[in-house]
């Protein structure tokens, strides 16, 4: 091995040691925890009847936004008047939540990977016929 290769290798090792020691002594910069919004890849698609009785087809996407500062809580929205059927596949917990807040509804899903289906209520007085329920998955800290 030539002498200048040894010098280069020694410099790399010394530089890495200084970087690790600096991080340990002075603390590494902390990453800011920001909520990450997940848009469900499968939208809710259906037909609705307006106040005039005319039919129109449409679709909309739901979102899930877990907050890293409050573990186990997810805000689901922004639409109202639908059901969220969710299951935490990490813990086995599950439930159904009716979304009634235009800004989104908080759901206590627990930490882990959560899957959900979004359905529209049916019955007398319902003006929406869902042809495809929405679905998605996200991770909750």
Secondary structure as GFF3:
##gff-version 3
##sequence-region A 1 141
A	DSSP	alpha_helix	3	26	.	.	.	ID=ss1
A	DSSP	beta_strand	36	39	.	.	.	ID=ss2
A	DSSP	beta_strand	44	49	.	.	.	ID=ss3
A	DSSP	beta_strand	55	60	.	.	.	ID=ss4
A	DSSP	beta_strand	63	66	.	.	.	ID=ss5
A	DSSP	beta_strand	73	77	.	.	.	ID=ss6
A	DSSP	beta_strand	82	88	.	.	.	ID=ss7
A	DSSP	beta_strand	94	99	.	.	.	ID=ss8
A	DSSP	beta_strand	105	108	.	.	.	ID=ss9
A	DSSP	beta_strand	112	120	.	.	.	ID=ss10
A	DSSP	beta_strand	128	132	.	.	.	ID=ss11
A	DSSP	beta_strand	134	140	.	.	.	ID=ss12
###
